[in-house]
Structure formats: C-alpha cells, structure tokens
Amino acid sequence: MTIPFWCLFVLIFFPYALSSLGGYIRIKTFGKYDNKQPRAQAALLDGVGARVYAAQQNLWESIIIFSMAVFAAHFSGADVEKSALAAIVFMAMRIIHAGAYVLNQDIVRSLAFSVGYGCCIWLFVLAIQAA
C-alpha cells in the first residue's frame, strides 16, 4: 500500500476521534449524549463543542476530495514521491486544521485548510501530468 493510501487510511479514523471528544463535551454540557437525535443535540452546542462538531464535519468533507485525489494520482501512475509528500502534508494540515478549529484560531485554520486543499489540487495535477 502506498503512502497516500496509508494517509487516507489514518485520516478516516480521525473524525471518530473528534466525535469522541464531541461526545465528551455533550455529556459535560447536557448531562448525557442524545443517541436518538445526535444532530439535534449538536445544533444546541456553542463554543468549543460547536467547533469540535464543525471540525468533524469539515474533515468528513475533505476526506472525500482527498480520496478522489489519491485515487486519481495512484491510478494514473503519478510520481510516487511527490504523491507521498502531498498526502503527508495534507494529513498534517488536517490535523492542524482540526486543532485550530477547536482552539478557535481562525487564521491558522484557514491557512491549514488552504494548504491542504492545495495538496489535493497538487495530487490531481500529478495525475494529469502522468496521464
């Protein structure tokens, strides 16, 4: 398995870590986790709880784009080392992004998002160049 696929594999577990943190915050805030209507309860969150939930949702969304970029690069035969670097940087940026989201650091969060998105574009460009 290539490094970009390993990065994808690791990243798919990261939203669950954020979900666990969010569950802890919900229990602390509301006295329980509402498993019957978790999205309704999440809508009631504010502050750090709302940011953890938003970070989790944003990570799910970014994994979709990253997955497509990884598959495009892999199946086109893109440069392995450059693809690996793009994937590692993307993964690092997503971790920084989530941390910045939780800590309410909007500028760092936006920069991490932009660099991470750029890595996805880079993977697509590598795929195009290889085709």
MIKEGU-632521 format. One record per atom (N, C-alpha, C): x, y, z; residue number from 1; residue in one letter. Coordinates in nm, 3 decimals, always signed. Example, Ala and Ser with C-alpha at 12.3 -4.5 7.8 and 13.67 -1.06 7.14 Angstrom:
% residues 2
+---------+---------+---------+-----+---+
|       u |       v |       w |   k | r |
+---------+---------+---------+-----+---+
|  +1.319 |  -0.569 |  +0.780 |   1 | A |
|  +1.230 |  -0.450 |  +0.780 |   1 | A |
|  +1.320 |  -0.330 |  +0.780 |   1 | A |
|  +1.285 |  -0.225 |  +0.708 |   2 | S |
|  +1.367 |  -0.106 |  +0.714 |   2 | S |
|  +1.290 |  +0.003 |  +0.787 |   2 | S |
+---------+---------+---------+-----+---+
***
This chain:
% residues 131
+---------+---------+---------+-----+---+
|       u |       v |       w |   k | r |
+---------+---------+---------+-----+---+
|  +0.086 |  -0.118 |  +0.000 |   1 | M |
|  +0.000 |  +0.000 |  +0.000 |   1 | M |
|  +0.090 |  +0.123 |  +0.000 |   1 | M |
|  +0.055 |  +0.221 |  -0.082 |   2 | T |
|  +0.137 |  +0.341 |  -0.095 |   2 | T |
|  +0.114 |  +0.437 |  +0.023 |   2 | T |
|  +0.205 |  +0.532 |  +0.039 |   3 | I |
|  +0.193 |  +0.630 |  +0.147 |   3 | I |
|  +0.062 |  +0.709 |  +0.138 |   3 | I |
|  +0.021 |  +0.756 |  +0.019 |   4 | P |
|  -0.108 |  +0.827 |  +0.015 |   4 | P |
|  -0.225 |  +0.742 |  +0.063 |   4 | P |
|  -0.223 |  +0.613 |  +0.031 |   5 | F |
|  -0.331 |  +0.526 |  +0.081 |   5 | F |
|  -0.321 |  +0.507 |  +0.232 |   5 | F |
|  -0.198 |  +0.499 |  +0.286 |   6 | W |
|  -0.183 |  +0.492 |  +0.431 |   6 | W |
|  -0.235 |  +0.619 |  +0.497 |   6 | W |
|  -0.205 |  +0.734 |  +0.437 |   7 | C |
|  -0.256 |  +0.861 |  +0.491 |   7 | C |
|  -0.408 |  +0.862 |  +0.490 |   7 | C |
|  -0.467 |  +0.816 |  +0.382 |   8 | L |
|  -0.612 |  +0.807 |  +0.374 |   8 | L |
|  -0.667 |  +0.714 |  +0.481 |   8 | L |
|  -0.603 |  +0.601 |  +0.498 |   9 | F |
|  -0.644 |  +0.504 |  +0.600 |   9 | F |
|  -0.643 |  +0.566 |  +0.740 |   9 | F |
|  -0.537 |  +0.637 |  +0.772 |  10 | V |
|  -0.526 |  +0.701 |  +0.904 |  10 | V |
|  -0.632 |  +0.810 |  +0.918 |  10 | V |
|  -0.649 |  +0.889 |  +0.813 |  11 | L |
|  -0.743 |  +1.002 |  +0.820 |  11 | L |
|  -0.887 |  +0.960 |  +0.839 |  11 | L |
|  -0.926 |  +0.844 |  +0.791 |  12 | I |
|  -1.066 |  +0.805 |  +0.806 |  12 | I |
|  -1.102 |  +0.775 |  +0.952 |  12 | I |
|  -1.002 |  +0.757 |  +1.036 |  13 | F |
|  -1.029 |  +0.737 |  +1.179 |  13 | F |
|  -1.031 |  +0.867 |  +1.258 |  13 | F |
|  -0.974 |  +0.970 |  +1.203 |  14 | F |
|  -0.962 |  +1.097 |  +1.275 |  14 | F |
|  -1.098 |  +1.161 |  +1.307 |  14 | F |
|  -1.197 |  +1.157 |  +1.217 |  15 | P |
|  -1.328 |  +1.214 |  +1.255 |  15 | P |
|  -1.390 |  +1.144 |  +1.376 |  15 | P |
|  -1.360 |  +1.016 |  +1.392 |  16 | Y |
|  -1.413 |  +0.944 |  +1.507 |  16 | Y |
|  -1.348 |  +0.991 |  +1.637 |  16 | Y |
|  -1.222 |  +1.030 |  +1.629 |  17 | A |
|  -1.156 |  +1.088 |  +1.746 |  17 | A |
|  -1.224 |  +1.221 |  +1.783 |  17 | A |
|  -1.254 |  +1.301 |  +1.682 |  18 | L |
|  -1.325 |  +1.426 |  +1.708 |  18 | L |
|  -1.466 |  +1.398 |  +1.761 |  18 | L |
|  -1.528 |  +1.294 |  +1.710 |  19 | S |
|  -1.661 |  +1.257 |  +1.758 |  19 | S |
|  -1.657 |  +1.217 |  +1.905 |  19 | S |
|  -1.554 |  +1.146 |  +1.943 |  20 | S |
|  -1.540 |  +1.108 |  +2.084 |  20 | S |
|  -1.522 |  +1.231 |  +2.172 |  20 | S |
|  -1.440 |  +1.325 |  +2.127 |  21 | L |
|  -1.424 |  +1.449 |  +2.201 |  21 | L |
|  -1.556 |  +1.525 |  +2.208 |  21 | L |
|  -1.626 |  +1.528 |  +2.095 |  22 | G |
|  -1.757 |  +1.594 |  +2.092 |  22 | G |
|  -1.857 |  +1.527 |  +2.185 |  22 | G |
|  -1.854 |  +1.395 |  +2.191 |  23 | G |
|  -1.943 |  +1.321 |  +2.281 |  23 | G |
|  -1.914 |  +1.355 |  +2.427 |  23 | G |
|  -1.787 |  +1.364 |  +2.459 |  24 | Y |
|  -1.748 |  +1.402 |  +2.595 |  24 | Y |
|  -1.801 |  +1.543 |  +2.628 |  24 | Y |
|  -1.786 |  +1.633 |  +2.534 |  25 | I |
|  -1.834 |  +1.771 |  +2.556 |  25 | I |
|  -1.986 |  +1.773 |  +2.570 |  25 | I |
|  -2.056 |  +1.694 |  +2.492 |  26 | R |
|  -2.202 |  +1.689 |  +2.503 |  26 | R |
|  -2.245 |  +1.636 |  +2.639 |  26 | R |
|  -2.180 |  +1.532 |  +2.685 |  27 | I |
|  -2.214 |  +1.476 |  +2.817 |  27 | I |
|  -2.187 |  +1.581 |  +2.925 |  27 | I |
|  -2.076 |  +1.649 |  +2.912 |  28 | K |
|  -2.040 |  +1.752 |  +3.010 |  28 | K |
|  -2.138 |  +1.870 |  +3.003 |  28 | K |
|  -2.182 |  +1.905 |  +2.884 |  29 | T |
|  -2.271 |  +2.020 |  +2.866 |  29 | T |
|  -2.416 |  +1.987 |  +2.900 |  29 | T |
|  -2.465 |  +1.874 |  +2.850 |  30 | F |
|  -2.607 |  +1.841 |  +2.862 |  30 | F |
|  -2.639 |  +1.732 |  +2.964 |  30 | F |
|  -2.536 |  +1.671 |  +3.020 |  31 | G |
|  -2.557 |  +1.564 |  +3.117 |  31 | G |
|  -2.572 |  +1.427 |  +3.054 |  31 | G |
|  -2.584 |  +1.422 |  +2.921 |  32 | K |
|  -2.593 |  +1.295 |  +2.850 |  32 | K |
|  -2.569 |  +1.318 |  +2.703 |  32 | K |
|  -2.541 |  +1.210 |  +2.634 |  33 | Y |
|  -2.528 |  +1.213 |  +2.488 |  33 | Y |
|  -2.659 |  +1.161 |  +2.432 |  33 | Y |
|  -2.726 |  +1.242 |  +2.350 |  34 | D |
|  -2.854 |  +1.202 |  +2.292 |  34 | D |
|  -2.829 |  +1.119 |  +2.167 |  34 | D |
|  -2.829 |  +0.988 |  +2.183 |  35 | N |
|  -2.802 |  +0.899 |  +2.070 |  35 | N |
|  -2.924 |  +0.884 |  +1.979 |  35 | N |
|  -3.042 |  +0.926 |  +2.025 |  36 | K |
|  -3.161 |  +0.919 |  +1.940 |  36 | K |
|  -3.164 |  +1.035 |  +1.841 |  36 | K |
|  -3.116 |  +1.152 |  +1.884 |  37 | Q |
|  -3.116 |  +1.269 |  +1.796 |  37 | Q |
|  -2.984 |  +1.346 |  +1.813 |  37 | Q |
|  -2.873 |  +1.284 |  +1.772 |  38 | P |
|  -2.743 |  +1.347 |  +1.795 |  38 | P |
|  -2.724 |  +1.478 |  +1.718 |  38 | P |
|  -2.782 |  +1.489 |  +1.600 |  39 | R |
|  -2.765 |  +1.613 |  +1.523 |  39 | R |
|  -2.844 |  +1.727 |  +1.584 |  39 | R |
|  -2.961 |  +1.696 |  +1.638 |  40 | A |
|  -3.039 |  +1.800 |  +1.706 |  40 | A |
|  -2.964 |  +1.848 |  +1.830 |  40 | A |
|  -2.903 |  +1.756 |  +1.902 |  41 | Q |
|  -2.825 |  +1.796 |  +2.019 |  41 | Q |
|  -2.702 |  +1.876 |  +1.976 |  41 | Q |
|  -2.637 |  +1.836 |  +1.870 |  42 | A |
|  -2.520 |  +1.908 |  +1.821 |  42 | A |
|  -2.555 |  +2.051 |  +1.782 |  42 | A |
|  -2.676 |  +2.071 |  +1.730 |  43 | A |
|  -2.720 |  +2.205 |  +1.691 |  43 | A |
|  -2.734 |  +2.298 |  +1.811 |  43 | A |
|  -2.747 |  +2.241 |  +1.929 |  44 | L |
|  -2.760 |  +2.321 |  +2.051 |  44 | L |
|  -2.625 |  +2.360 |  +2.110 |  44 | L |
|  -2.519 |  +2.302 |  +2.059 |  45 | L |
|  -2.386 |  +2.331 |  +2.111 |  45 | L |
|  -2.341 |  +2.471 |  +2.072 |  45 | L |
|  -2.258 |  +2.530 |  +2.157 |  46 | D |
|  -2.191 |  +2.654 |  +2.121 |  46 | D |
|  -2.047 |  +2.646 |  +2.168 |  46 | D |
|  -1.968 |  +2.746 |  +2.138 |  47 | G |
|  -1.830 |  +2.748 |  +2.181 |  47 | G |
|  -1.750 |  +2.630 |  +2.130 |  47 | G |
|  -1.669 |  +2.573 |  +2.219 |  48 | V |
|  -1.579 |  +2.465 |  +2.180 |  48 | V |
|  -1.656 |  +2.342 |  +2.129 |  48 | V |
|  -1.770 |  +2.312 |  +2.186 |  49 | G |
|  -1.849 |  +2.198 |  +2.140 |  49 | G |
|  -1.894 |  +2.213 |  +1.996 |  49 | G |
|  -1.940 |  +2.333 |  +1.962 |  50 | A |
|  -1.982 |  +2.359 |  +1.824 |  50 | A |
|  -1.862 |  +2.352 |  +1.729 |  50 | A |
|  -1.749 |  +2.401 |  +1.776 |  51 | R |
|  -1.629 |  +2.398 |  +1.690 |  51 | R |
|  -1.579 |  +2.255 |  +1.669 |  51 | R |
|  -1.585 |  +2.171 |  +1.771 |  52 | V |
|  -1.544 |  +2.032 |  +1.755 |  52 | V |
|  -1.635 |  +1.963 |  +1.653 |  52 | V |
|  -1.765 |  +1.987 |  +1.664 |  53 | Y |
|  -1.860 |  +1.927 |  +1.570 |  53 | Y |
|  -1.834 |  +1.977 |  +1.428 |  53 | Y |
|  -1.809 |  +2.107 |  +1.414 |  54 | A |
|  -1.782 |  +2.163 |  +1.282 |  54 | A |
|  -1.652 |  +2.107 |  +1.224 |  54 | A |
|  -1.551 |  +2.092 |  +1.309 |  55 | A |
|  -1.424 |  +2.035 |  +1.263 |  55 | A |
|  -1.444 |  +1.892 |  +1.213 |  55 | A |
|  -1.525 |  +1.816 |  +1.285 |  56 | Q |
|  -1.553 |  +1.679 |  +1.244 |  56 | Q |
|  -1.624 |  +1.677 |  +1.109 |  56 | Q |
|  -1.725 |  +1.759 |  +1.092 |  57 | Q |
|  -1.799 |  +1.764 |  +0.965 |  57 | Q |
|  -1.708 |  +1.807 |  +0.851 |  57 | Q |
|  -1.624 |  +1.908 |  +0.876 |  58 | N |
|  -1.533 |  +1.956 |  +0.772 |  58 | N |
|  -1.433 |  +1.848 |  +0.733 |  58 | N |
|  -1.389 |  +1.770 |  +0.830 |  59 | L |
|  -1.293 |  +1.663 |  +0.800 |  59 | L |
|  -1.357 |  +1.557 |  +0.712 |  59 | L |
|  -1.482 |  +1.519 |  +0.741 |  60 | W |
|  -1.551 |  +1.422 |  +0.654 |  60 | W |
|  -1.557 |  +1.473 |  +0.511 |  60 | W |
|  -1.589 |  +1.601 |  +0.497 |  61 | E |
|  -1.600 |  +1.660 |  +0.363 |  61 | E |
|  -1.465 |  +1.659 |  +0.291 |  61 | E |
|  -1.359 |  +1.691 |  +0.362 |  62 | S |
|  -1.228 |  +1.698 |  +0.298 |  62 | S |
|  -1.175 |  +1.560 |  +0.260 |  62 | S |
|  -1.214 |  +1.458 |  +0.336 |  63 | I |
|  -1.169 |  +1.322 |  +0.305 |  63 | I |
|  -1.224 |  +1.277 |  +0.169 |  63 | I |
|  -1.342 |  +1.323 |  +0.134 |  64 | I |
|  -1.399 |  +1.287 |  +0.004 |  64 | I |
|  -1.310 |  +1.340 |  -0.109 |  64 | I |
|  -1.272 |  +1.466 |  -0.101 |  65 | I |
|  -1.188 |  +1.526 |  -0.205 |  65 | I |
|  -1.050 |  +1.460 |  -0.206 |  65 | I |
|  -0.994 |  +1.441 |  -0.087 |  66 | F |
|  -0.862 |  +1.379 |  -0.076 |  66 | F |
|  -0.865 |  +1.237 |  -0.133 |  66 | F |
|  -0.969 |  +1.162 |  -0.106 |  67 | S |
|  -0.981 |  +1.025 |  -0.158 |  67 | S |
|  -0.975 |  +1.025 |  -0.311 |  67 | S |
|  -1.053 |  +1.114 |  -0.371 |  68 | M |
|  -1.054 |  +1.120 |  -0.517 |  68 | M |
|  -0.917 |  +1.157 |  -0.572 |  68 | M |
|  -0.849 |  +1.251 |  -0.503 |  69 | A |
|  -0.717 |  +1.293 |  -0.548 |  69 | A |
|  -0.616 |  +1.178 |  -0.535 |  69 | A |
|  -0.623 |  +1.104 |  -0.426 |  70 | V |
|  -0.533 |  +0.991 |  -0.405 |  70 | V |
|  -0.556 |  +0.884 |  -0.512 |  70 | V |
|  -0.683 |  +0.852 |  -0.538 |  71 | F |
|  -0.713 |  +0.750 |  -0.640 |  71 | F |
|  -0.670 |  +0.797 |  -0.778 |  71 | F |
|  -0.695 |  +0.924 |  -0.810 |  72 | A |
|  -0.654 |  +0.976 |  -0.940 |  72 | A |
|  -0.503 |  +0.967 |  -0.958 |  72 | A |
|  -0.430 |  +1.008 |  -0.856 |  73 | A |
|  -0.284 |  +1.004 |  -0.864 |  73 | A |
|  -0.234 |  +0.859 |  -0.875 |  73 | A |
|  -0.291 |  +0.773 |  -0.795 |  74 | H |
|  -0.246 |  +0.633 |  -0.794 |  74 | H |
|  -0.272 |  +0.565 |  -0.928 |  74 | H |
|  -0.394 |  +0.575 |  -0.976 |  75 | F |
|  -0.431 |  +0.501 |  -1.097 |  75 | F |
|  -0.376 |  +0.563 |  -1.225 |  75 | F |
|  -0.331 |  +0.686 |  -1.218 |  76 | S |
|  -0.268 |  +0.747 |  -1.336 |  76 | S |
|  -0.119 |  +0.717 |  -1.341 |  76 | S |
|  -0.067 |  +0.664 |  -1.230 |  77 | G |
|  +0.076 |  +0.636 |  -1.224 |  77 | G |
|  +0.158 |  +0.761 |  -1.194 |  77 | G |
|  +0.101 |  +0.852 |  -1.117 |  78 | A |
|  +0.169 |  +0.977 |  -1.083 |  78 | A |
|  +0.297 |  +0.949 |  -1.004 |  78 | A |
|  +0.387 |  +1.046 |  -1.005 |  79 | D |
|  +0.513 |  +1.037 |  -0.933 |  79 | D |
|  +0.488 |  +0.996 |  -0.788 |  79 | D |
|  +0.547 |  +0.886 |  -0.747 |  80 | V |
|  +0.522 |  +0.826 |  -0.616 |  80 | V |
|  +0.572 |  +0.916 |  -0.503 |  80 | V |
|  +0.691 |  +0.970 |  -0.517 |  81 | E |
|  +0.748 |  +1.053 |  -0.410 |  81 | E |
|  +0.671 |  +1.184 |  -0.393 |  81 | E |
|  +0.636 |  +1.246 |  -0.503 |  82 | K |
|  +0.560 |  +1.372 |  -0.495 |  82 | K |
|  +0.420 |  +1.347 |  -0.440 |  82 | K |
|  +0.360 |  +1.235 |  -0.481 |  83 | S |
|  +0.228 |  +1.200 |  -0.429 |  83 | S |
|  +0.234 |  +1.175 |  -0.279 |  83 | S |
|  +0.339 |  +1.107 |  -0.235 |  84 | A |
|  +0.355 |  +1.080 |  -0.092 |  84 | A |
|  +0.372 |  +1.210 |  -0.015 |  84 | A |
|  +0.451 |  +1.302 |  -0.066 |  85 | L |
|  +0.471 |  +1.430 |  +0.001 |  85 | L |
|  +0.341 |  +1.508 |  +0.010 |  85 | L |
|  +0.267 |  +1.512 |  -0.099 |  86 | A |
|  +0.138 |  +1.583 |  -0.099 |  86 | A |
|  +0.043 |  +1.522 |  +0.003 |  86 | A |
|  +0.040 |  +1.391 |  +0.012 |  87 | A |
|  -0.050 |  +1.323 |  +0.106 |  87 | A |
|  -0.009 |  +1.347 |  +0.251 |  87 | A |
|  +0.120 |  +1.344 |  +0.278 |  88 | I |
|  +0.167 |  +1.368 |  +0.414 |  88 | I |
|  +0.138 |  +1.511 |  +0.457 |  88 | I |
|  +0.163 |  +1.605 |  +0.368 |  89 | V |
|  +0.134 |  +1.745 |  +0.400 |  89 | V |
|  -0.016 |  +1.764 |  +0.421 |  89 | V |
|  -0.097 |  +1.701 |  +0.337 |  90 | F |
|  -0.242 |  +1.711 |  +0.354 |  90 | F |
|  -0.283 |  +1.660 |  +0.492 |  90 | F |
|  -0.230 |  +1.544 |  +0.530 |  91 | M |
|  -0.267 |  +1.486 |  +0.658 |  91 | M |
|  -0.224 |  +1.579 |  +0.773 |  91 | M |
|  -0.105 |  +1.633 |  +0.764 |  92 | A |
|  -0.058 |  +1.726 |  +0.868 |  92 | A |
|  -0.148 |  +1.849 |  +0.875 |  92 | A |
|  -0.188 |  +1.899 |  +0.759 |  93 | M |
|  -0.273 |  +2.018 |  +0.756 |  93 | M |
|  -0.412 |  +1.990 |  +0.815 |  93 | M |
|  -0.461 |  +1.870 |  +0.794 |  94 | R |
|  -0.593 |  +1.837 |  +0.851 |  94 | R |
|  -0.586 |  +1.826 |  +1.002 |  94 | R |
|  -0.476 |  +1.778 |  +1.054 |  95 | I |
|  -0.459 |  +1.771 |  +1.199 |  95 | I |
|  -0.448 |  +1.912 |  +1.255 |  95 | I |
|  -0.367 |  +1.995 |  +1.189 |  96 | I |
|  -0.354 |  +2.135 |  +1.232 |  96 | I |
|  -0.488 |  +2.206 |  +1.220 |  96 | I |
|  -0.559 |  +2.182 |  +1.112 |  97 | H |
|  -0.689 |  +2.244 |  +1.089 |  97 | H |
|  -0.785 |  +2.212 |  +1.203 |  97 | H |
|  -0.794 |  +2.085 |  +1.239 |  98 | A |
|  -0.886 |  +2.045 |  +1.346 |  98 | A |
|  -0.845 |  +2.107 |  +1.478 |  98 | A |
|  -0.717 |  +2.105 |  +1.508 |  99 | G |
|  -0.670 |  +2.166 |  +1.631 |  99 | G |
|  -0.698 |  +2.315 |  +1.636 |  99 | G |
|  -0.674 |  +2.382 |  +1.524 | 100 | A |
|  -0.700 |  +2.526 |  +1.517 | 100 | A |
|  -0.850 |  +2.555 |  +1.529 | 100 | A |
|  -0.932 |  +2.468 |  +1.471 | 101 | Y |
|  -1.077 |  +2.484 |  +1.481 | 101 | Y |
|  -1.121 |  +2.477 |  +1.627 | 101 | Y |
|  -1.075 |  +2.373 |  +1.695 | 102 | V |
|  -1.113 |  +2.352 |  +1.835 | 102 | V |
|  -1.063 |  +2.467 |  +1.923 | 102 | V |
|  -0.943 |  +2.516 |  +1.894 | 103 | L |
|  -0.883 |  +2.622 |  +1.975 | 103 | L |
|  -0.924 |  +2.762 |  +1.930 | 103 | L |
|  -1.013 |  +2.770 |  +1.831 | 104 | N |
|  -1.068 |  +2.897 |  +1.782 | 104 | N |
|  -0.961 |  +2.987 |  +1.721 | 104 | N |
|  -0.871 |  +2.926 |  +1.648 | 105 | Q |
|  -0.764 |  +3.000 |  +1.579 | 105 | Q |
|  -0.799 |  +3.008 |  +1.431 | 105 | Q |
|  -0.882 |  +3.105 |  +1.396 | 106 | D |
|  -0.939 |  +3.111 |  +1.262 | 106 | D |
|  -0.837 |  +3.131 |  +1.151 | 106 | D |
|  -0.734 |  +3.211 |  +1.172 | 107 | I |
|  -0.636 |  +3.235 |  +1.067 | 107 | I |
|  -0.553 |  +3.109 |  +1.041 | 107 | I |
|  -0.508 |  +3.044 |  +1.148 | 108 | V |
|  -0.434 |  +2.918 |  +1.133 | 108 | V |
|  -0.521 |  +2.813 |  +1.065 | 108 | V |
|  -0.648 |  +2.807 |  +1.108 | 109 | R |
|  -0.741 |  +2.711 |  +1.049 | 109 | R |
|  -0.756 |  +2.735 |  +0.899 | 109 | R |
|  -0.773 |  +2.860 |  +0.859 | 110 | S |
|  -0.790 |  +2.891 |  +0.717 | 110 | S |
|  -0.664 |  +2.862 |  +0.637 | 110 | S |
|  -0.548 |  +2.892 |  +0.695 | 111 | L |
|  -0.423 |  +2.861 |  +0.626 | 111 | L |
|  -0.405 |  +2.710 |  +0.609 | 111 | L |
|  -0.433 |  +2.635 |  +0.715 | 112 | A |
|  -0.420 |  +2.490 |  +0.707 | 112 | A |
|  -0.517 |  +2.433 |  +0.603 | 112 | A |
|  -0.639 |  +2.485 |  +0.601 | 113 | F |
|  -0.736 |  +2.441 |  +0.502 | 113 | F |
|  -0.684 |  +2.467 |  +0.361 | 113 | F |
|  -0.633 |  +2.588 |  +0.339 | 114 | S |
|  -0.585 |  +2.627 |  +0.206 | 114 | S |
|  -0.469 |  +2.541 |  +0.160 | 114 | S |
|  -0.372 |  +2.518 |  +0.248 | 115 | V |
|  -0.258 |  +2.434 |  +0.211 | 115 | V |
|  -0.305 |  +2.291 |  +0.184 | 115 | V |
|  -0.394 |  +2.239 |  +0.268 | 116 | G |
|  -0.446 |  +2.105 |  +0.248 | 116 | G |
|  -0.522 |  +2.092 |  +0.116 | 116 | G |
|  -0.603 |  +2.192 |  +0.085 | 117 | Y |
|  -0.676 |  +2.191 |  -0.041 | 117 | Y |
|  -0.578 |  +2.198 |  -0.158 | 117 | Y |
|  -0.473 |  +2.277 |  -0.141 | 118 | G |
|  -0.368 |  +2.284 |  -0.243 | 118 | G |
|  -0.302 |  +2.149 |  -0.267 | 118 | G |
|  -0.287 |  +2.071 |  -0.161 | 119 | C |
|  -0.229 |  +1.936 |  -0.176 | 119 | C |
|  -0.319 |  +1.847 |  -0.260 | 119 | C |
|  -0.450 |  +1.861 |  -0.243 | 120 | C |
|  -0.543 |  +1.783 |  -0.327 | 120 | C |
|  -0.530 |  +1.825 |  -0.473 | 120 | C |
|  -0.522 |  +1.955 |  -0.497 | 121 | I |
|  -0.503 |  +2.003 |  -0.634 | 121 | I |
|  -0.371 |  +1.951 |  -0.690 | 121 | I |
|  -0.268 |  +1.953 |  -0.606 | 122 | W |
|  -0.137 |  +1.903 |  -0.647 | 122 | W |
|  -0.146 |  +1.756 |  -0.688 | 122 | W |
|  -0.217 |  +1.675 |  -0.613 | 123 | L |
|  -0.234 |  +1.534 |  -0.649 | 123 | L |
|  -0.305 |  +1.520 |  -0.784 | 123 | L |
|  -0.407 |  +1.602 |  -0.808 | 124 | F |
|  -0.475 |  +1.597 |  -0.937 | 124 | F |
|  -0.382 |  +1.641 |  -1.049 | 124 | F |
|  -0.301 |  +1.743 |  -1.026 | 125 | V |
|  -0.205 |  +1.789 |  -1.127 | 125 | V |
|  -0.104 |  +1.678 |  -1.157 | 125 | V |
|  -0.056 |  +1.611 |  -1.053 | 126 | L |
|  +0.035 |  +1.498 |  -1.074 | 126 | L |
|  -0.030 |  +1.389 |  -1.159 | 126 | L |
|  -0.160 |  +1.366 |  -1.133 | 127 | A |
|  -0.233 |  +1.266 |  -1.212 | 127 | A |
|  -0.242 |  +1.308 |  -1.358 | 127 | A |
|  -0.270 |  +1.435 |  -1.379 | 128 | I |
|  -0.281 |  +1.488 |  -1.516 | 128 | I |
|  -0.147 |  +1.477 |  -1.588 | 128 | I |
|  -0.040 |  +1.511 |  -1.518 | 129 | Q |
|  +0.092 |  +1.506 |  -1.578 | 129 | Q |
|  +0.132 |  +1.362 |  -1.614 | 129 | Q |
|  +0.086 |  +1.266 |  -1.537 | 130 | A |
|  +0.123 |  +1.127 |  -1.561 | 130 | A |
|  +0.041 |  +1.063 |  -1.673 | 130 | A |
|  -0.076 |  +1.119 |  -1.697 | 131 | A |
|  -0.166 |  +1.057 |  -1.796 | 131 | A |
|  -0.119 |  +1.078 |  -1.938 | 131 | A |
+---------+---------+---------+-----+---+
***
